Amino acid sequence: MSLDFLLEIGTEEIPHWMIPGASAQLAKMDLLGVTPSVDATPRRLVVRAQGLPDRTPDSEQVVKGPPITAGDKAAEGFAKKQGADASALRKAGNYYELVKKVSGRAAIDILAESLHAAILGIQWPKTMYWTDRSGPRFIRPIRWLVALLGDQVIPIEIGGVRSGNVTRGHRILGASSIPVTIATYESELRKNFVILAAHERRHKIEKECADLGAKLDGDLVETLTYITEFPTAIRGDFDPAYLALPAEVLTTVMRHHQKYFSVENPPGMLEPNFVAVMNTAGDPEGLVKHGNERVLKARFNDARFFWNVDQARKLADRVDDLAKVTFQAKLGSYKEKTDRVVALVKELGGDANAQRAALLCKCDLTTEMVKEFTDLQGVVGGLYATAQGEPEAVSRAIYEHYEPLSMDDSIPSTREGQILALADKLDTLRGCFAVGLIPSGSKDPFALRRAAQGVVKILVEAKLDYQLSQLAQGELVEFMMDRVKYYFREVRGFKYDEVNAVLAAGCWTLADVEARLTALAEVRPTENFEPLAASFKRIRNILKQSGYTGGERILEEDFEQDAEKELYRELERVVKVATDSREYRTTLAATASTRPSVDRFFDKVMVMDESPIVRARRLELLYRINMHFSTIADFSEIVTSGAAQDAGASK
């Protein structure tokens, strides 16, 4: 007999950003071998499963006993302790053992024991007591529990809350006590204004907001999905006079502080409207709309006041104020960081505009606007620089110098901005590594991984001609290389062995690494490439086993057999192609085309000839092939399907 299962953990509102992580943990619950499905709203975490057995099957347990050499009395004592007769023991090797029959257990009993630990075992960024310090800890107080197996209540208790079959609806619109069965659970919630499935709430938000003209933002949609149980979109208005403020300020106030979507006209200009999402069914009298309009008006008034006050002082007049703003206790103030960034921009060859932007880029940290709306740092600096008459190149560089904040973001759009962003991130990385603030495990309080990823993305996508060895030293180089591998594998989608092969051949500039990877990925599917890569493993192993390190002078006429002469000519051809074309794909294609000659060489030629002279010449030929052909990628790193070819052969 199989049964369905339902667990609902009812709580006070859980912070929206913690819900997906908790749901992922609950999805890993082992419900007697059945994988559950998980749903969540701000007030409930829900686990459901179908087809649980009503009890576990009977089984056998083998219990190891004393050594046979211990004698009969030891065997009798062991059997008695196990509740069995000595005659039930059997010999296994040098020991007695007892096979015990273990009766199956009712599933409801097993779940009653395991659910308590599973609920309190959810890992949260922080937890709280809600009874007393001897009570349990959870992200928010647990207010009700529904735990059902079939039509039976699974008995558990947490913090004085006992499980039952009674749930609660929407905090305002729904009933506070709703008896349910597993079959009626979701429909009863819907009657009481709770949309259980996150994907349904998300779809409702997206459709209703889009219908009202909102410019959708994926992150905000996700936030609203997990702060509502019954989302409903409404459209509000604000005084068009506020459009005199920069659009960036208005959208930040709407989106990041009020969780409203902005509205734009077809050319992409802001309209004096916003779209909000309520956690209720409707607003027939317009009370919620008017309330939101009042709040937004107050926030816009603040922003306008800060804008006007801040303009009384130019950014350049604020540079010395940065001495009062701490960057990091061991690394000093933002004034000291600014001095370092300016010097680094000069070192990187930044022009006068880039250097000016470096001097001013952190000054907006002292403004009232950024103190109130911290999300606008950098952006405000760029806007103020424009308003104060700084050159466009300076303003744009300041505006974009925090970019990219993630691998999905664009890099700064100008060379000045790219160099400034690179210098800013490098200074943070260098400084933190110098004072021992190195990320470990999941801990990265200074977001150094994000900074390093930004450096990598800028170097590649801006095609900057800086070598990593110029920019980083010591442990930081290894840290950066991890980010390089991550970028090319996870972001750009190159195969891990392709990344390893290209980096093993050398890492000059990351733009060059990208070019070699692109060529390698394009040539790899051709018929000759992977067999040749397998042969390279063989060449590498022969050279390693022989200990040969190059130096023999060879000419085509030094070789006796046609196969080795042919391979010598192929080597010269590829070297000429590489020299003439200076194009990686052409060179790799030419290299792959040597595969038949390489195969004939290994089929016809004994490399390790008895004659030291003949052997040295053949090893030198392989050495040069390995050296010249591996300038783009180390083919021995490529994982090939031809595993049957013995890479260790040394014919």
Secondary structure, DSSP 8 states (H G I E B T S, - for coil): -EEEEEEEEEES---GGGHHHHHHHHTT--BTTB--EEEEETTEEEEEEEEEESB---EEEEEEEEEGGG-HHHHHHHHHHTTS-GGG-EEETTEEEEEEEE---BHHHHHHHHHHHHHHT---SS-EESS-TTS-EESS-EEEEEEEETTEE---EETTEEEESEE---TTTS-S-EE--TTTHHHHHHHTT----HHHHHHHHHHHHHHTTB---HHHHHHHHTT-SS-EEEEEE--GGGGGS-HHHHHHIIIIIS--EEEE-TTS-EEEEEEEEESSS--TTSHHHHHHHHHHHHHHHHHHHHHHHHTTS-GGGGGGGGGGSEEETTTEEHHHHHHHHHHHHHHTT--HHHHHHHHHTTGGGGSHHHHH-GGGTTHHHHHHHHHTT--HHHHHHHHHTT--SSTTS---SSHHHHHHHHHHHHHHHHHHHHTT---BTTB-TT-HHHHHHHHHHHHHHTT---BHHHH--THHHHHHHHHHHHIIIIIT---HHHHHHHHHT--SBHHHHHHHHHHHHHHTTSTTHHHHHHHHHHHHHHHHHHT--------GGG--SHHHHHHHHHHHHHHHHHHHH--HHHHHHHHHTTHHHHHHHHHH--SS-SSHHHHHHHHHHHHHHHHHHTSS--GGGS--S-TTS-TT---
